[in-house]
Amino acid sequence: MLGNRKHYPLPGRLFRHGTNFCFMISFKDFILSDCEKLAFIELINKEISYSQKIEEMICENRTKNRKHCFLLQKELKLNEM
């Protein structure tokens, strides 16, 4: 999370070195706009859901009644300024 970035987008170096980040977000100011708040809340809710699903896959991988997953994909979402 980067704050007080004015009109600047996420730095390119984050894309090149940030393959292990769950998310990256850049805010225009220290105080979030309504649009930024909604986007951030949606992002956090999705991350919580993803984390819960991964935890379930890891913790229940040896039980007989486990879910048999055949696909795992992390979502790529890009929002333009």
FIPA-165913 format. One record per atom (N, C-alpha, C, O, CB): residue number from 1; atom name; x negated, y negated, z. Coordinates in steps of 0.1 Angstrom, whole numbers, plus 2048, in hexadecimal, padded with zeros to 3 digits. Glycine has a CB too. Layout:
% residues N
<atom kollo="NUM" vomi="CA" east="X" north="Y" up="Z"/>
...
//
This chain:
% residues 81
<atom kollo="1" vomi="N" east="7F8" north="80C" up="800"/>
<atom kollo="1" vomi="CA" east="800" north="800" up="800"/>
<atom kollo="1" vomi="C" east="7F7" north="7F4" up="800"/>
<atom kollo="1" vomi="O" east="7EE" north="7F2" up="808"/>
<atom kollo="1" vomi="CB" east="80A" north="800" up="80C"/>
<atom kollo="2" vomi="N" east="7FA" north="7EB" up="7F7"/>
<atom kollo="2" vomi="CA" east="7F3" north="7DE" up="7F6"/>
<atom kollo="2" vomi="C" east="7FD" north="7D3" up="7F7"/>
<atom kollo="2" vomi="O" east="807" north="7D3" up="7F1"/>
<atom kollo="2" vomi="CB" east="7EB" north="7DE" up="7E8"/>
<atom kollo="3" vomi="N" east="7FA" north="7C9" up="7FF"/>
<atom kollo="3" vomi="CA" east="802" north="7BE" up="801"/>
<atom kollo="3" vomi="C" east="7FC" north="7B1" up="7FD"/>
<atom kollo="3" vomi="O" east="7F0" north="7B0" up="7FC"/>
<atom kollo="3" vomi="CB" east="807" north="7BD" up="810"/>
<atom kollo="4" vomi="N" east="805" north="7A7" up="7FB"/>
<atom kollo="4" vomi="CA" east="801" north="79A" up="7F7"/>
<atom kollo="4" vomi="C" east="7F8" north="79A" up="7EA"/>
<atom kollo="4" vomi="O" east="7EE" north="793" up="7E9"/>
<atom kollo="4" vomi="CB" east="7F9" north="793" up="802"/>
<atom kollo="5" vomi="N" east="7FD" north="7A1" up="7E0"/>
<atom kollo="5" vomi="CA" east="7F6" north="7A3" up="7D4"/>
<atom kollo="5" vomi="C" east="7FB" north="799" up="7C9"/>
<atom kollo="5" vomi="O" east="7F6" north="799" up="7BE"/>
<atom kollo="5" vomi="CB" east="7F8" north="7B1" up="7CE"/>
<atom kollo="6" vomi="N" east="805" north="790" up="7CD"/>
<atom kollo="6" vomi="CA" east="80A" north="786" up="7C4"/>
<atom kollo="6" vomi="C" east="810" north="78D" up="7B7"/>
<atom kollo="6" vomi="O" east="818" north="797" up="7B9"/>
<atom kollo="6" vomi="CB" east="800" north="77C" up="7BF"/>
<atom kollo="7" vomi="N" east="80C" north="78A" up="7AC"/>
<atom kollo="7" vomi="CA" east="811" north="78F" up="79F"/>
<atom kollo="7" vomi="C" east="808" north="79B" up="79A"/>
<atom kollo="7" vomi="O" east="80B" north="7A0" up="78F"/>
<atom kollo="7" vomi="CB" east="813" north="785" up="795"/>
<atom kollo="8" vomi="N" east="7FE" north="79E" up="7A1"/>
<atom kollo="8" vomi="CA" east="7F4" north="7A8" up="79C"/>
<atom kollo="8" vomi="C" east="7FA" north="7B7" up="79E"/>
<atom kollo="8" vomi="O" east="800" north="7BA" up="7A9"/>
<atom kollo="8" vomi="CB" east="7E7" north="7A7" up="7A4"/>
<atom kollo="9" vomi="N" east="7F8" north="7BF" up="794"/>
<atom kollo="9" vomi="CA" east="7FD" north="7CD" up="795"/>
<atom kollo="9" vomi="C" east="7F3" north="7D5" up="79D"/>
<atom kollo="9" vomi="O" east="7E9" north="7D0" up="7A3"/>
<atom kollo="9" vomi="CB" east="7FF" north="7D3" up="787"/>
<atom kollo="10" vomi="N" east="7F6" north="7E2" up="79E"/>
<atom kollo="10" vomi="CA" east="7ED" north="7EB" up="7A5"/>
<atom kollo="10" vomi="C" east="7DF" north="7EB" up="79E"/>
<atom kollo="10" vomi="O" east="7DF" north="7EB" up="792"/>
<atom kollo="10" vomi="CB" east="7F2" north="7F9" up="7A6"/>
<atom kollo="11" vomi="N" east="7D4" north="7EA" up="7A5"/>
<atom kollo="11" vomi="CA" east="7C7" north="7EA" up="79F"/>
<atom kollo="11" vomi="C" east="7C4" north="7F7" up="797"/>
<atom kollo="11" vomi="O" east="7C8" north="802" up="79C"/>
<atom kollo="11" vomi="CB" east="7BC" north="7E8" up="7A9"/>
<atom kollo="12" vomi="N" east="7BE" north="7F6" up="78B"/>
<atom kollo="12" vomi="CA" east="7BB" north="801" up="783"/>
<atom kollo="12" vomi="C" east="7B3" north="80C" up="78A"/>
<atom kollo="12" vomi="O" east="7B4" north="818" up="787"/>
<atom kollo="12" vomi="CB" east="7B5" north="7FD" up="777"/>
<atom kollo="13" vomi="N" east="7AA" north="807" up="793"/>
<atom kollo="13" vomi="CA" east="7A1" north="811" up="79A"/>
<atom kollo="13" vomi="C" east="7A9" north="81B" up="7A2"/>
<atom kollo="13" vomi="O" east="7A5" north="826" up="7A5"/>
<atom kollo="13" vomi="CB" east="797" north="80A" up="7A2"/>
<atom kollo="14" vomi="N" east="7B5" north="817" up="7A7"/>
<atom kollo="14" vomi="CA" east="7BD" north="820" up="7AE"/>
<atom kollo="14" vomi="C" east="7C2" north="82C" up="7A6"/>
<atom kollo="14" vomi="O" east="7C3" north="837" up="7AA"/>
<atom kollo="14" vomi="CB" east="7C9" north="819" up="7B4"/>
<atom kollo="15" vomi="N" east="7C5" north="829" up="799"/>
<atom kollo="15" vomi="CA" east="7C9" north="833" up="790"/>
<atom kollo="15" vomi="C" east="7BE" north="83D" up="78D"/>
<atom kollo="15" vomi="O" east="7C0" north="849" up="78D"/>
<atom kollo="15" vomi="CB" east="7CE" north="82D" up="783"/>
<atom kollo="16" vomi="N" east="7B2" north="838" up="78C"/>
<atom kollo="16" vomi="CA" east="7A7" north="840" up="789"/>
<atom kollo="16" vomi="C" east="7A2" north="848" up="795"/>
<atom kollo="16" vomi="O" east="79E" north="854" up="793"/>
<atom kollo="16" vomi="CB" east="79B" north="838" up="784"/>
<atom kollo="17" vomi="N" east="7A3" north="843" up="7A1"/>
<atom kollo="17" vomi="CA" east="79E" north="84A" up="7AD"/>
<atom kollo="17" vomi="C" east="7A9" north="84F" up="7B6"/>
<atom kollo="17" vomi="O" east="7A6" north="854" up="7C1"/>
<atom kollo="17" vomi="CB" east="795" north="841" up="7B4"/>
<atom kollo="18" vomi="N" east="7B6" north="84C" up="7B2"/>
<atom kollo="18" vomi="CA" east="7C1" north="84F" up="7BC"/>
<atom kollo="18" vomi="C" east="7C9" north="85B" up="7B9"/>
<atom kollo="18" vomi="O" east="7D5" north="85B" up="7BC"/>
<atom kollo="18" vomi="CB" east="7C9" north="844" up="7BC"/>
<atom kollo="19" vomi="N" east="7C3" north="866" up="7B3"/>
<atom kollo="19" vomi="CA" east="7CB" north="872" up="7B0"/>
<atom kollo="19" vomi="C" east="7D0" north="879" up="7BC"/>
<atom kollo="19" vomi="O" east="7D9" north="881" up="7BB"/>
<atom kollo="19" vomi="CB" east="7C2" north="87B" up="7A8"/>
<atom kollo="20" vomi="N" east="7CB" north="877" up="7C8"/>
<atom kollo="20" vomi="CA" east="7CF" north="87E" up="7D4"/>
<atom kollo="20" vomi="C" east="7D9" north="875" up="7DC"/>
<atom kollo="20" vomi="O" east="7DD" north="87A" up="7E7"/>
<atom kollo="20" vomi="CB" east="7C4" north="882" up="7DC"/>
<atom kollo="21" vomi="N" east="7DD" north="86A" up="7D8"/>
<atom kollo="21" vomi="CA" east="7E7" north="861" up="7DF"/>
<atom kollo="21" vomi="C" east="7F5" north="867" up="7DD"/>
<atom kollo="21" vomi="O" east="7F8" north="86C" up="7D2"/>
<atom kollo="21" vomi="CB" east="7E6" north="853" up="7DB"/>
<atom kollo="22" vomi="N" east="7FD" north="866" up="7E7"/>
<atom kollo="22" vomi="CA" east="80B" north="86A" up="7E5"/>
<atom kollo="22" vomi="C" east="812" north="85F" up="7DE"/>
<atom kollo="22" vomi="O" east="81B" north="861" up="7D6"/>
<atom kollo="22" vomi="CB" east="812" north="86D" up="7F3"/>
<atom kollo="23" vomi="N" east="80F" north="852" up="7E1"/>
<atom kollo="23" vomi="CA" east="814" north="847" up="7DA"/>
<atom kollo="23" vomi="C" east="80B" north="83B" up="7DB"/>
<atom kollo="23" vomi="O" east="803" north="83A" up="7E4"/>
<atom kollo="23" vomi="CB" east="822" north="844" up="7E0"/>
<atom kollo="24" vomi="N" east="80D" north="831" up="7D2"/>
<atom kollo="24" vomi="CA" east="806" north="824" up="7D3"/>
<atom kollo="24" vomi="C" east="811" north="81A" up="7D0"/>
<atom kollo="24" vomi="O" east="81A" north="81C" up="7C8"/>
<atom kollo="24" vomi="CB" east="7FB" north="824" up="7C8"/>
<atom kollo="25" vomi="N" east="810" north="80F" up="7D8"/>
<atom kollo="25" vomi="CA" east="81A" north="804" up="7D6"/>
<atom kollo="25" vomi="C" east="813" north="7F7" up="7D9"/>
<atom kollo="25" vomi="O" east="80B" north="7F6" up="7E2"/>
<atom kollo="25" vomi="CB" east="826" north="807" up="7DF"/>
<atom kollo="26" vomi="N" east="817" north="7ED" up="7D1"/>
<atom kollo="26" vomi="CA" east="811" north="7E0" up="7D3"/>
<atom kollo="26" vomi="C" east="81D" north="7D6" up="7D5"/>
<atom kollo="26" vomi="O" east="826" north="7D5" up="7CD"/>
<atom kollo="26" vomi="CB" east="809" north="7DC" up="7C6"/>
<atom kollo="27" vomi="N" east="81C" north="7CE" up="7DF"/>
<atom kollo="27" vomi="CA" east="826" north="7C4" up="7E3"/>
<atom kollo="27" vomi="C" east="821" north="7B6" up="7DF"/>
<atom kollo="27" vomi="O" east="815" north="7B3" up="7E0"/>
<atom kollo="27" vomi="CB" east="82A" north="7C5" up="7F2"/>
<atom kollo="28" vomi="N" east="82A" north="7AE" up="7DA"/>
<atom kollo="28" vomi="CA" east="827" north="7A0" up="7D6"/>
<atom kollo="28" vomi="C" east="822" north="798" up="7E2"/>
<atom kollo="28" vomi="O" east="81A" north="78F" up="7E0"/>
<atom kollo="28" vomi="CB" east="832" north="79A" up="7CF"/>
<atom kollo="29" vomi="N" east="828" north="79A" up="7EE"/>
<atom kollo="29" vomi="CA" east="825" north="792" up="7F9"/>
<atom kollo="29" vomi="C" east="823" north="79B" up="806"/>
<atom kollo="29" vomi="O" east="824" north="7A7" up="805"/>
<atom kollo="29" vomi="CB" east="830" north="787" up="7FC"/>
<atom kollo="30" vomi="N" east="821" north="795" up="811"/>
<atom kollo="30" vomi="CA" east="821" north="79D" up="81E"/>
<atom kollo="30" vomi="C" east="82F" north="7A0" up="822"/>
<atom kollo="30" vomi="O" east="831" north="7AB" up="828"/>
<atom kollo="30" vomi="CB" east="81A" north="795" up="829"/>
<atom kollo="31" vomi="N" east="839" north="798" up="81E"/>
<atom kollo="31" vomi="CA" east="847" north="79B" up="821"/>
<atom kollo="31" vomi="C" east="84D" north="7A0" up="814"/>
<atom kollo="31" vomi="O" east="84C" north="79A" up="80A"/>
<atom kollo="31" vomi="CB" east="84F" north="78E" up="826"/>
<atom kollo="32" vomi="N" east="854" north="7AC" up="815"/>
<atom kollo="32" vomi="CA" east="859" north="7B3" up="809"/>
<atom kollo="32" vomi="C" east="866" north="7AC" up="804"/>
<atom kollo="32" vomi="O" east="86E" north="7A7" up="80C"/>
<atom kollo="32" vomi="CB" east="85C" north="7C1" up="80C"/>
<atom kollo="33" vomi="N" east="868" north="7AB" up="7F7"/>
<atom kollo="33" vomi="CA" east="874" north="7A6" up="7F2"/>
<atom kollo="33" vomi="C" east="87F" north="7B1" up="7F3"/>
<atom kollo="33" vomi="O" east="87B" north="7BD" up="7F6"/>
<atom kollo="33" vomi="CB" east="872" north="7A2" up="7E2"/>
<atom kollo="34" vomi="N" east="88B" north="7AE" up="7F1"/>
<atom kollo="34" vomi="CA" east="896" north="7B8" up="7F1"/>
<atom kollo="34" vomi="C" east="893" north="7C3" up="7E8"/>
<atom kollo="34" vomi="O" east="895" north="7CF" up="7EB"/>
<atom kollo="34" vomi="CB" east="8A4" north="7B1" up="7EF"/>
<atom kollo="35" vomi="N" east="88F" north="7C0" up="7DC"/>
<atom kollo="35" vomi="CA" east="88C" north="7CA" up="7D2"/>
<atom kollo="35" vomi="C" east="881" north="7D3" up="7D6"/>
<atom kollo="35" vomi="O" east="882" north="7E0" up="7D5"/>
<atom kollo="35" vomi="CB" east="889" north="7C4" up="7C4"/>
<atom kollo="36" vomi="N" east="876" north="7CD" up="7DC"/>
<atom kollo="36" vomi="CA" east="86B" north="7D5" up="7E1"/>
<atom kollo="36" vomi="C" east="86F" north="7DE" up="7EC"/>
<atom kollo="36" vomi="O" east="86B" north="7EA" up="7ED"/>
<atom kollo="36" vomi="CB" east="860" north="7CC" up="7E5"/>
<atom kollo="37" vomi="N" east="878" north="7D9" up="7F5"/>
<atom kollo="37" vomi="CA" east="87C" north="7E1" up="801"/>
<atom kollo="37" vomi="C" east="884" north="7ED" up="7FC"/>
<atom kollo="37" vomi="O" east="882" north="7F8" up="801"/>
<atom kollo="37" vomi="CB" east="885" north="7D8" up="80A"/>
<atom kollo="38" vomi="N" east="88D" north="7EB" up="7F2"/>
<atom kollo="38" vomi="CA" east="895" north="7F6" up="7ED"/>
<atom kollo="38" vomi="C" east="88D" north="801" up="7E7"/>
<atom kollo="38" vomi="O" east="88E" north="80D" up="7E9"/>
<atom kollo="38" vomi="CB" east="8A0" north="7F1" up="7E4"/>
<atom kollo="39" vomi="N" east="883" north="7FC" up="7DF"/>
<atom kollo="39" vomi="CA" east="87A" north="806" up="7D8"/>
<atom kollo="39" vomi="C" east="872" north="80D" up="7E2"/>
<atom kollo="39" vomi="O" east="86F" north="819" up="7E0"/>
<atom kollo="39" vomi="CB" east="871" north="7FE" up="7CE"/>
<atom kollo="40" vomi="N" east="86D" north="806" up="7EC"/>
<atom kollo="40" vomi="CA" east="864" north="80D" up="7F6"/>
<atom kollo="40" vomi="C" east="86C" north="817" up="7FE"/>
<atom kollo="40" vomi="O" east="867" north="822" up="801"/>
<atom kollo="40" vomi="CB" east="85E" north="802" up="7FF"/>
<atom kollo="41" vomi="N" east="878" north="813" up="802"/>
<atom kollo="41" vomi="CA" east="881" north="81C" up="80A"/>
<atom kollo="41" vomi="C" east="884" north="829" up="802"/>
<atom kollo="41" vomi="O" east="883" north="834" up="807"/>
<atom kollo="41" vomi="CB" east="88E" north="815" up="80E"/>
<atom kollo="42" vomi="N" east="887" north="827" up="7F5"/>
<atom kollo="42" vomi="CA" east="88A" north="833" up="7EC"/>
<atom kollo="42" vomi="C" east="87D" north="83B" up="7EB"/>
<atom kollo="42" vomi="O" east="87E" north="848" up="7EC"/>
<atom kollo="42" vomi="CB" east="88E" north="82E" up="7DE"/>
<atom kollo="43" vomi="N" east="872" north="835" up="7EA"/>
<atom kollo="43" vomi="CA" east="865" north="83D" up="7E9"/>
<atom kollo="43" vomi="C" east="863" north="845" up="7F5"/>
<atom kollo="43" vomi="O" east="85F" north="851" up="7F5"/>
<atom kollo="43" vomi="CB" east="85A" north="833" up="7E6"/>
<atom kollo="44" vomi="N" east="864" north="83F" up="801"/>
<atom kollo="44" vomi="CA" east="862" north="845" up="80E"/>
<atom kollo="44" vomi="C" east="86C" north="851" up="80F"/>
<atom kollo="44" vomi="O" east="868" north="85C" up="814"/>
<atom kollo="44" vomi="CB" east="863" north="83C" up="819"/>
<atom kollo="45" vomi="N" east="878" north="84F" up="80C"/>
<atom kollo="45" vomi="CA" east="882" north="85A" up="80D"/>
<atom kollo="45" vomi="C" east="87E" north="866" up="804"/>
<atom kollo="45" vomi="O" east="880" north="871" up="808"/>
<atom kollo="45" vomi="CB" east="890" north="855" up="80A"/>
<atom kollo="46" vomi="N" east="87A" north="863" up="7F8"/>
<atom kollo="46" vomi="CA" east="876" north="86E" up="7EF"/>
<atom kollo="46" vomi="C" east="869" north="875" up="7F5"/>
<atom kollo="46" vomi="O" east="869" north="881" up="7F4"/>
<atom kollo="46" vomi="CB" east="873" north="868" up="7E1"/>
<atom kollo="47" vomi="N" east="860" north="86D" up="7FA"/>
<atom kollo="47" vomi="CA" east="854" north="873" up="7FF"/>
<atom kollo="47" vomi="C" east="857" north="87C" up="80B"/>
<atom kollo="47" vomi="O" east="851" north="887" up="80D"/>
<atom kollo="47" vomi="CB" east="84A" north="868" up="804"/>
<atom kollo="48" vomi="N" east="861" north="878" up="814"/>
<atom kollo="48" vomi="CA" east="865" north="881" up="81F"/>
<atom kollo="48" vomi="C" east="86B" north="88D" up="81A"/>
<atom kollo="48" vomi="O" east="868" north="898" up="81F"/>
<atom kollo="48" vomi="CB" east="86F" north="879" up="828"/>
<atom kollo="49" vomi="N" east="874" north="88C" up="810"/>
<atom kollo="49" vomi="CA" east="87A" north="898" up="80A"/>
<atom kollo="49" vomi="C" east="870" north="8A2" up="804"/>
<atom kollo="49" vomi="O" east="870" north="8AE" up="806"/>
<atom kollo="49" vomi="CB" east="884" north="894" up="7FF"/>
<atom kollo="50" vomi="N" east="866" north="89C" up="7FC"/>
<atom kollo="50" vomi="CA" east="85C" north="8A4" up="7F6"/>
<atom kollo="50" vomi="C" east="854" north="8AB" up="801"/>
<atom kollo="50" vomi="O" east="850" north="8B7" up="800"/>
<atom kollo="50" vomi="CB" east="852" north="89B" up="7ED"/>
<atom kollo="51" vomi="N" east="850" north="8A4" up="80C"/>
<atom kollo="51" vomi="CA" east="848" north="8AA" up="817"/>
<atom kollo="51" vomi="C" east="850" north="8B5" up="81D"/>
<atom kollo="51" vomi="O" east="84A" north="8C0" up="821"/>
<atom kollo="51" vomi="CB" east="845" north="89F" up="821"/>
<atom kollo="52" vomi="N" east="85D" north="8B4" up="81F"/>
<atom kollo="52" vomi="CA" east="865" north="8BE" up="826"/>
<atom kollo="52" vomi="C" east="865" north="8CB" up="81D"/>
<atom kollo="52" vomi="O" east="865" north="8D6" up="822"/>
<atom kollo="52" vomi="CB" east="873" north="8B9" up="828"/>
<atom kollo="53" vomi="N" east="867" north="8C9" up="810"/>
<atom kollo="53" vomi="CA" east="867" north="8D4" up="807"/>
<atom kollo="53" vomi="C" east="85A" north="8DB" up="806"/>
<atom kollo="53" vomi="O" east="85A" north="8E8" up="806"/>
<atom kollo="53" vomi="CB" east="86B" north="8CF" up="7F9"/>
<atom kollo="54" vomi="N" east="84F" north="8D4" up="806"/>
<atom kollo="54" vomi="CA" east="842" north="8DA" up="806"/>
<atom kollo="54" vomi="C" east="83F" north="8E2" up="813"/>
<atom kollo="54" vomi="O" east="83A" north="8ED" up="813"/>
<atom kollo="54" vomi="CB" east="837" north="8D0" up="804"/>
<atom kollo="55" vomi="N" east="843" north="8DC" up="81E"/>
<atom kollo="55" vomi="CA" east="842" north="8E2" up="82B"/>
<atom kollo="55" vomi="C" east="84A" north="8F0" up="82C"/>
<atom kollo="55" vomi="O" east="845" north="8FA" up="830"/>
<atom kollo="55" vomi="CB" east="847" north="8D9" up="837"/>
<atom kollo="56" vomi="N" east="856" north="8EF" up="826"/>
<atom kollo="56" vomi="CA" east="85E" north="8FB" up="825"/>
<atom kollo="56" vomi="C" east="857" north="906" up="81D"/>
<atom kollo="56" vomi="O" east="857" north="912" up="821"/>
<atom kollo="56" vomi="CB" east="86C" north="8F8" up="820"/>
<atom kollo="57" vomi="N" east="851" north="902" up="812"/>
<atom kollo="57" vomi="CA" east="84B" north="90C" up="809"/>
<atom kollo="57" vomi="C" east="83E" north="912" up="810"/>
<atom kollo="57" vomi="O" east="83C" north="91E" up="80F"/>
<atom kollo="57" vomi="CB" east="846" north="905" up="7FC"/>
<atom kollo="58" vomi="N" east="837" north="90A" up="818"/>
<atom kollo="58" vomi="CA" east="82B" north="90F" up="81E"/>
<atom kollo="58" vomi="C" east="82F" north="917" up="82A"/>
<atom kollo="58" vomi="O" east="829" north="922" up="82C"/>
<atom kollo="58" vomi="CB" east="823" north="903" up="823"/>
<atom kollo="59" vomi="N" east="838" north="913" up="832"/>
<atom kollo="59" vomi="CA" east="83C" north="91A" up="83F"/>
<atom kollo="59" vomi="C" east="844" north="927" up="83D"/>
<atom kollo="59" vomi="O" east="843" north="930" up="845"/>
<atom kollo="59" vomi="CB" east="843" north="911" up="848"/>
<atom kollo="60" vomi="N" east="84B" north="927" up="832"/>
<atom kollo="60" vomi="CA" east="854" north="933" up="830"/>
<atom kollo="60" vomi="C" east="84F" north="93C" up="824"/>
<atom kollo="60" vomi="O" east="858" north="943" up="81F"/>
<atom kollo="60" vomi="CB" east="862" north="92E" up="82E"/>
<atom kollo="61" vomi="N" east="843" north="93B" up="820"/>
<atom kollo="61" vomi="CA" east="83E" north="942" up="814"/>
<atom kollo="61" vomi="C" east="83D" north="951" up="816"/>
<atom kollo="61" vomi="O" east="83C" north="958" up="80C"/>
<atom kollo="61" vomi="CB" east="831" north="93D" up="810"/>
<atom kollo="62" vomi="N" east="83F" north="956" up="823"/>
<atom kollo="62" vomi="CA" east="83E" north="964" up="825"/>
<atom kollo="62" vomi="C" east="84B" north="96A" up="82A"/>
<atom kollo="62" vomi="O" east="84C" north="976" up="82C"/>
<atom kollo="62" vomi="CB" east="833" north="967" up="82F"/>
<atom kollo="63" vomi="N" east="855" north="962" up="82B"/>
<atom kollo="63" vomi="CA" east="862" north="968" up="830"/>
<atom kollo="63" vomi="C" east="86A" north="96E" up="824"/>
<atom kollo="63" vomi="O" east="868" north="96A" up="818"/>
<atom kollo="63" vomi="CB" east="86B" north="95C" up="836"/>
<atom kollo="64" vomi="N" east="872" north="978" up="827"/>
<atom kollo="64" vomi="CA" east="879" north="97F" up="81C"/>
<atom kollo="64" vomi="C" east="883" north="976" up="815"/>
<atom kollo="64" vomi="O" east="886" north="977" up="809"/>
<atom kollo="64" vomi="CB" east="880" north="98B" up="822"/>
<atom kollo="65" vomi="N" east="889" north="96D" up="81D"/>
<atom kollo="65" vomi="CA" east="894" north="965" up="817"/>
<atom kollo="65" vomi="C" east="88F" north="957" up="812"/>
<atom kollo="65" vomi="O" east="897" north="94E" up="811"/>
<atom kollo="65" vomi="CB" east="89F" north="963" up="822"/>
<atom kollo="66" vomi="N" east="882" north="956" up="80F"/>
<atom kollo="66" vomi="CA" east="87D" north="94A" up="80A"/>
<atom kollo="66" vomi="C" east="882" north="947" up="7FC"/>
<atom kollo="66" vomi="O" east="887" north="94F" up="7F5"/>
<atom kollo="66" vomi="CB" east="86D" north="94A" up="80B"/>
<atom kollo="67" vomi="N" east="881" north="93A" up="7F9"/>
<atom kollo="67" vomi="CA" east="884" north="936" up="7EB"/>
<atom kollo="67" vomi="C" east="879" north="93A" up="7E2"/>
<atom kollo="67" vomi="O" east="86D" north="939" up="7E6"/>
<atom kollo="67" vomi="CB" east="886" north="926" up="7EB"/>
<atom kollo="68" vomi="N" east="87C" north="93F" up="7D7"/>
<atom kollo="68" vomi="CA" east="872" north="944" up="7CD"/>
<atom kollo="68" vomi="C" east="870" north="939" up="7C2"/>
<atom kollo="68" vomi="O" east="877" north="939" up="7B8"/>
<atom kollo="68" vomi="CB" east="875" north="951" up="7C7"/>
<atom kollo="69" vomi="N" east="867" north="930" up="7C5"/>
<atom kollo="69" vomi="CA" east="865" north="924" up="7BC"/>
<atom kollo="69" vomi="C" east="85C" north="928" up="7B0"/>
<atom kollo="69" vomi="O" east="853" north="930" up="7B2"/>
<atom kollo="69" vomi="CB" east="85F" north="918" up="7C3"/>
<atom kollo="70" vomi="N" east="860" north="923" up="7A5"/>
<atom kollo="70" vomi="CA" east="858" north="926" up="799"/>
<atom kollo="70" vomi="C" east="852" north="919" up="793"/>
<atom kollo="70" vomi="O" east="84B" north="919" up="788"/>
<atom kollo="70" vomi="CB" east="860" north="92E" up="78F"/>
<atom kollo="71" vomi="N" east="855" north="90D" up="799"/>
<atom kollo="71" vomi="CA" east="851" north="901" up="793"/>
<atom kollo="71" vomi="C" east="84F" north="8F7" up="79E"/>
<atom kollo="71" vomi="O" east="857" north="8F6" up="7A8"/>
<atom kollo="71" vomi="CB" east="85B" north="8FB" up="789"/>
<atom kollo="72" vomi="N" east="844" north="8EF" up="79D"/>
<atom kollo="72" vomi="CA" east="841" north="8E4" up="7A6"/>
<atom kollo="72" vomi="C" east="83C" north="8D9" up="79E"/>
<atom kollo="72" vomi="O" east="832" north="8DA" up="797"/>
<atom kollo="72" vomi="CB" east="837" north="8E9" up="7B2"/>
<atom kollo="73" vomi="N" east="843" north="8CD" up="7A0"/>
<atom kollo="73" vomi="CA" east="83E" north="8C1" up="798"/>
<atom kollo="73" vomi="C" east="83F" north="8B5" up="7A1"/>
<atom kollo="73" vomi="O" east="84A" north="8B3" up="7A8"/>
<atom kollo="73" vomi="CB" east="847" north="8BF" up="78B"/>
<atom kollo="74" vomi="N" east="835" north="8AD" up="7A2"/>
<atom kollo="74" vomi="CA" east="836" north="8A1" up="7A9"/>
<atom kollo="74" vomi="C" east="83B" north="896" up="79F"/>
<atom kollo="74" vomi="O" east="836" north="896" up="794"/>
<atom kollo="74" vomi="CB" east="828" north="89D" up="7AF"/>
<atom kollo="75" vomi="N" east="844" north="88E" up="7A4"/>
<atom kollo="75" vomi="CA" east="84A" north="884" up="79C"/>
<atom kollo="75" vomi="C" east="840" north="878" up="799"/>
<atom kollo="75" vomi="O" east="839" north="874" up="7A2"/>
<atom kollo="75" vomi="CB" east="857" north="87E" up="7A2"/>
<atom kollo="76" vomi="N" east="840" north="874" up="78D"/>
<atom kollo="76" vomi="CA" east="838" north="868" up="789"/>
<atom kollo="76" vomi="C" east="842" north="85D" up="787"/>
<atom kollo="76" vomi="O" east="84A" north="85E" up="77E"/>
<atom kollo="76" vomi="CB" east="82F" north="86A" up="77D"/>
<atom kollo="77" vomi="N" east="842" north="852" up="78E"/>
<atom kollo="77" vomi="CA" east="84B" north="847" up="78D"/>
<atom kollo="77" vomi="C" east="843" north="83A" up="78C"/>
<atom kollo="77" vomi="O" east="83B" north="837" up="794"/>
<atom kollo="77" vomi="CB" east="855" north="846" up="798"/>
<atom kollo="78" vomi="N" east="845" north="833" up="781"/>
<atom kollo="78" vomi="CA" east="83E" north="826" up="77F"/>
<atom kollo="78" vomi="C" east="848" north="81B" up="77E"/>
<atom kollo="78" vomi="O" east="852" north="81C" up="776"/>
<atom kollo="78" vomi="CB" east="835" north="827" up="772"/>
<atom kollo="79" vomi="N" east="847" north="811" up="786"/>
<atom kollo="79" vomi="CA" east="850" north="805" up="785"/>
<atom kollo="79" vomi="C" east="847" north="7F9" up="781"/>
<atom kollo="79" vomi="O" east="83D" north="7F7" up="786"/>
<atom kollo="79" vomi="CB" east="857" north="803" up="793"/>
<atom kollo="80" vomi="N" east="84C" north="7F3" up="777"/>
<atom kollo="80" vomi="CA" east="845" north="7E7" up="772"/>
<atom kollo="80" vomi="C" east="84A" north="7DB" up="77A"/>
<atom kollo="80" vomi="O" east="855" north="7DA" up="77F"/>
<atom kollo="80" vomi="CB" east="848" north="7E4" up="763"/>
<atom kollo="81" vomi="N" east="841" north="7D1" up="77B"/>
<atom kollo="81" vomi="CA" east="843" north="7C4" up="782"/>
<atom kollo="81" vomi="C" east="84D" north="7BC" up="77A"/>
<atom kollo="81" vomi="O" east="850" north="7B1" up="77F"/>
<atom kollo="81" vomi="CB" east="836" north="7BD" up="785"/>
//
